[in-house]
Amino acid sequence: MGRHLSIDETSLSSGELYTILTSKAAKGGKSSLVAIVAGTKAETVIEILRKIPEKVRKKVTEITLDMAGNMVLIARKLFPLATQVTDRFHVQQLALEASGTAYFLNGMLP
């Protein structure tokens, strides 16, 4: 499974949401997919991913995730020894949204 994981939510089809857990060591290649869980509700995802042995989950040292509360809860409950790292994409997205708002509020955008 690897010591460095990523967890995120995505819509694969018809607006159905899924939680995807991947291993960063595989760099998107073979063996990068650890699990796909239908839905994003923390309780459901935790219940399913608890099937991964605790001994294996405790070896995870870092988990990258977005800032959604459900992902934070999942990471904390399932990978308690892992450092949580906020996904750079989501941080950049918030910064761009904030700067766009700031420009607009300051009259810098038409």
PyRosetta script that sets phi, psi and omega in degrees:
from pyrosetta import init, pose_from_sequence

init()
pose = pose_from_sequence("MGRHLSIDETSLSSGELYTILTSKAAKGGKSSLVAIVAGTKAETVIEILRKIPEKVRKKVTEITLDMAGNMVLIARKLFPLATQVTDRFHVQQLALEASGTAYFLNGMLP")
pose.set_psi(1, -34.9)
pose.set_omega(1, 179.7)
pose.set_phi(2, 97.9)
pose.set_psi(2, 161.2)
pose.set_omega(2, -179.0)
pose.set_phi(3, -93.4)
pose.set_psi(3, -14.5)
pose.set_omega(3, -179.0)
pose.set_phi(4, -120.2)
pose.set_psi(4, 116.1)
pose.set_omega(4, -177.0)
pose.set_phi(5, -121.0)
pose.set_psi(5, 163.6)
pose.set_omega(5, 171.3)
pose.set_phi(6, -129.1)
pose.set_psi(6, 142.2)
pose.set_omega(6, 176.0)
pose.set_phi(7, -131.7)
pose.set_psi(7, 133.7)
pose.set_omega(7, -178.6)
pose.set_phi(8, -155.3)
pose.set_psi(8, 167.1)
pose.set_omega(8, 177.0)
pose.set_phi(9, -111.4)
pose.set_psi(9, 149.1)
pose.set_omega(9, 178.5)
pose.set_phi(10, -149.3)
pose.set_psi(10, 160.2)
pose.set_omega(10, 175.5)
pose.set_phi(11, -107.4)
pose.set_psi(11, 112.8)
pose.set_omega(11, -177.2)
pose.set_phi(12, -87.2)
pose.set_psi(12, -36.2)
pose.set_omega(12, 179.4)
pose.set_phi(13, -164.4)
pose.set_psi(13, 148.2)
pose.set_omega(13, 175.5)
pose.set_phi(14, 50.8)
pose.set_psi(14, 29.2)
pose.set_omega(14, 178.0)
pose.set_phi(15, 75.4)
pose.set_psi(15, 5.1)
pose.set_omega(15, 178.2)
pose.set_phi(16, -74.7)
pose.set_psi(16, 130.7)
pose.set_omega(16, -178.9)
pose.set_phi(17, -93.5)
pose.set_psi(17, 143.9)
pose.set_omega(17, 178.3)
pose.set_phi(18, -133.6)
pose.set_psi(18, 149.9)
pose.set_omega(18, 172.6)
pose.set_phi(19, -102.7)
pose.set_psi(19, 129.2)
pose.set_omega(19, -177.1)
pose.set_phi(20, -118.9)
pose.set_psi(20, 129.1)
pose.set_omega(20, 177.3)
pose.set_phi(21, -113.1)
pose.set_psi(21, 123.3)
pose.set_omega(21, -178.3)
pose.set_phi(22, -128.6)
pose.set_psi(22, 156.7)
pose.set_omega(22, 176.0)
pose.set_phi(23, -96.3)
pose.set_psi(23, 125.9)
pose.set_omega(23, -178.6)
pose.set_phi(24, -73.3)
pose.set_psi(24, -22.9)
pose.set_omega(24, -178.3)
pose.set_phi(25, -62.4)
pose.set_psi(25, -31.6)
pose.set_omega(25, -177.9)
pose.set_phi(26, -78.5)
pose.set_psi(26, -10.6)
pose.set_omega(26, 177.2)
pose.set_phi(27, 50.3)
pose.set_psi(27, 43.1)
pose.set_omega(27, 176.5)
pose.set_phi(28, 82.1)
pose.set_psi(28, -1.4)
pose.set_omega(28, -179.0)
pose.set_phi(29, -91.3)
pose.set_psi(29, -157.2)
pose.set_omega(29, 177.7)
pose.set_phi(30, -57.5)
pose.set_psi(30, 144.0)
pose.set_omega(30, 178.4)
pose.set_phi(31, 72.9)
pose.set_psi(31, 9.2)
pose.set_omega(31, 178.9)
pose.set_phi(32, -77.9)
pose.set_psi(32, -29.9)
pose.set_omega(32, -179.0)
pose.set_phi(33, -79.9)
pose.set_psi(33, 119.9)
pose.set_omega(33, 177.7)
pose.set_phi(34, -94.6)
pose.set_psi(34, -45.5)
pose.set_omega(34, -178.3)
pose.set_phi(35, -162.3)
pose.set_psi(35, 149.9)
pose.set_omega(35, 168.9)
pose.set_phi(36, -125.8)
pose.set_psi(36, 126.3)
pose.set_omega(36, -178.8)
pose.set_phi(37, -119.5)
pose.set_psi(37, 128.7)
pose.set_omega(37, 176.6)
pose.set_phi(38, -66.6)
pose.set_psi(38, 124.2)
pose.set_omega(38, 179.6)
pose.set_phi(39, 96.7)
pose.set_psi(39, 170.9)
pose.set_omega(39, -179.1)
pose.set_phi(40, -129.5)
pose.set_psi(40, 3.7)
pose.set_omega(40, 179.8)
pose.set_phi(41, -65.0)
pose.set_psi(41, 125.5)
pose.set_omega(41, -173.5)
pose.set_phi(42, -53.6)
pose.set_psi(42, -46.7)
pose.set_omega(42, -176.9)
pose.set_phi(43, -59.9)
pose.set_psi(43, -41.6)
pose.set_omega(43, -179.7)
pose.set_phi(44, -66.9)
pose.set_psi(44, -47.1)
pose.set_omega(44, -178.7)
pose.set_phi(45, -63.8)
pose.set_psi(45, -43.1)
pose.set_omega(45, 179.0)
pose.set_phi(46, -60.9)
pose.set_psi(46, -45.7)
pose.set_omega(46, -179.6)
pose.set_phi(47, -58.3)
pose.set_psi(47, -43.0)
pose.set_omega(47, -178.0)
pose.set_phi(48, -73.9)
pose.set_psi(48, -45.3)
pose.set_omega(48, -177.3)
pose.set_phi(49, -73.1)
pose.set_psi(49, -13.7)
pose.set_omega(49, 174.7)
pose.set_phi(50, -66.8)
pose.set_psi(50, -11.1)
pose.set_omega(50, 175.6)
pose.set_phi(51, -68.8)
pose.set_psi(51, -20.4)
pose.set_omega(51, 172.2)
pose.set_phi(52, -72.7)
pose.set_psi(52, 125.6)
pose.set_omega(52, -176.4)
pose.set_phi(53, -53.6)
pose.set_psi(53, 139.3)
pose.set_omega(53, -179.1)
pose.set_phi(54, -56.0)
pose.set_psi(54, -38.7)
pose.set_omega(54, 179.5)
pose.set_phi(55, -57.9)
pose.set_psi(55, -39.2)
pose.set_omega(55, 178.6)
pose.set_phi(56, -71.8)
pose.set_psi(56, -43.9)
pose.set_omega(56, -178.6)
pose.set_phi(57, -64.0)
pose.set_psi(57, -32.5)
pose.set_omega(57, -179.0)
pose.set_phi(58, -74.8)
pose.set_psi(58, -10.3)
pose.set_omega(58, 176.4)
pose.set_phi(59, -83.5)
pose.set_psi(59, -11.5)
pose.set_omega(59, 179.5)
pose.set_phi(60, -72.0)
pose.set_psi(60, 125.4)
pose.set_omega(60, -177.1)
pose.set_phi(61, -102.9)
pose.set_psi(61, -18.0)
pose.set_omega(61, -178.7)
pose.set_phi(62, -150.9)
pose.set_psi(62, 137.5)
pose.set_omega(62, 175.9)
pose.set_phi(63, -134.1)
pose.set_psi(63, 125.4)
pose.set_omega(63, 179.6)
pose.set_phi(64, -95.2)
pose.set_psi(64, 134.2)
pose.set_omega(64, -176.8)
pose.set_phi(65, -151.9)
pose.set_psi(65, 165.8)
pose.set_omega(65, 173.8)
pose.set_phi(66, -82.6)
pose.set_psi(66, -174.0)
pose.set_omega(66, -173.5)
pose.set_phi(67, -92.4)
pose.set_psi(67, 9.4)
pose.set_omega(67, 179.9)
pose.set_phi(68, -65.6)
pose.set_psi(68, 136.2)
pose.set_omega(68, -178.4)
pose.set_phi(69, -57.0)
pose.set_psi(69, -37.1)
pose.set_omega(69, -179.4)
pose.set_phi(70, -66.8)
pose.set_psi(70, -37.2)
pose.set_omega(70, 179.6)
pose.set_phi(71, -69.7)
pose.set_psi(71, -37.7)
pose.set_omega(71, 177.5)
pose.set_phi(72, -62.8)
pose.set_psi(72, -44.3)
pose.set_omega(72, 179.5)
pose.set_phi(73, -63.8)
pose.set_psi(73, -44.9)
pose.set_omega(73, 178.7)
pose.set_phi(74, -58.7)
pose.set_psi(74, -48.4)
pose.set_omega(74, -178.9)
pose.set_phi(75, -61.2)
pose.set_psi(75, -43.9)
pose.set_omega(75, -178.1)
pose.set_phi(76, -64.8)
pose.set_psi(76, -42.7)
pose.set_omega(76, -177.0)
pose.set_phi(77, -73.2)
pose.set_psi(77, -40.6)
pose.set_omega(77, -173.4)
pose.set_phi(78, -91.2)
pose.set_psi(78, -29.6)
pose.set_omega(78, -176.8)
pose.set_phi(79, -128.4)
pose.set_psi(79, 65.9)
pose.set_omega(79, -171.2)
pose.set_phi(80, -64.8)
pose.set_psi(80, -22.0)
pose.set_omega(80, -178.6)
pose.set_phi(81, -94.7)
pose.set_psi(81, -5.4)
pose.set_omega(81, -176.5)
pose.set_phi(82, -84.3)
pose.set_psi(82, 143.0)
pose.set_omega(82, 172.0)
pose.set_phi(83, -77.0)
pose.set_psi(83, 132.1)
pose.set_omega(83, 178.3)
pose.set_phi(84, -90.6)
pose.set_psi(84, 127.6)
pose.set_omega(84, -179.9)
pose.set_phi(85, -118.5)
pose.set_psi(85, 125.8)
pose.set_omega(85, 179.2)
pose.set_phi(86, -74.9)
pose.set_psi(86, 130.9)
pose.set_omega(86, -179.2)
pose.set_phi(87, -58.9)
pose.set_psi(87, 126.8)
pose.set_omega(87, -177.2)
pose.set_phi(88, -57.0)
pose.set_psi(88, -37.3)
pose.set_omega(88, 179.6)
pose.set_phi(89, -56.4)
pose.set_psi(89, -45.9)
pose.set_omega(89, -177.4)
pose.set_phi(90, -70.2)
pose.set_psi(90, -34.0)
pose.set_omega(90, 177.2)
pose.set_phi(91, -66.6)
pose.set_psi(91, -45.1)
pose.set_omega(91, 179.0)
pose.set_phi(92, -62.5)
pose.set_psi(92, -40.6)
pose.set_omega(92, 179.4)
pose.set_phi(93, -60.0)
pose.set_psi(93, -46.4)
pose.set_omega(93, 178.2)
pose.set_phi(94, -63.1)
pose.set_psi(94, -40.7)
pose.set_omega(94, -179.8)
pose.set_phi(95, -64.5)
pose.set_psi(95, -42.6)
pose.set_omega(95, 178.6)
pose.set_phi(96, -65.0)
pose.set_psi(96, -41.7)
pose.set_omega(96, 177.9)
pose.set_phi(97, -62.8)
pose.set_psi(97, -42.9)
pose.set_omega(97, -179.3)
pose.set_phi(98, -65.9)
pose.set_psi(98, -42.5)
pose.set_omega(98, -179.2)
pose.set_phi(99, -68.7)
pose.set_psi(99, -36.4)
pose.set_omega(99, 175.8)
pose.set_phi(100, -62.5)
pose.set_psi(100, -41.1)
pose.set_omega(100, 177.6)
pose.set_phi(101, -65.9)
pose.set_psi(101, -41.5)
pose.set_omega(101, -179.4)
pose.set_phi(102, -63.2)
pose.set_psi(102, -44.7)
pose.set_omega(102, 178.0)
pose.set_phi(103, -60.8)
pose.set_psi(103, -43.7)
pose.set_omega(103, -178.9)
pose.set_phi(104, -63.4)
pose.set_psi(104, -44.4)
pose.set_omega(104, -179.3)
pose.set_phi(105, -65.9)
pose.set_psi(105, -30.0)
pose.set_omega(105, -179.8)
pose.set_phi(106, -88.0)
pose.set_psi(106, 4.7)
pose.set_omega(106, 178.6)
pose.set_phi(107, 74.8)
pose.set_psi(107, 18.9)
pose.set_omega(107, -177.6)
pose.set_phi(108, -86.0)
pose.set_psi(108, -13.6)
pose.set_omega(108, 176.1)
pose.set_phi(109, -110.6)
pose.set_psi(109, 148.1)
pose.set_omega(109, -179.5)
pose.set_phi(110, -64.6)
pose.dump_pdb("model.pdb")
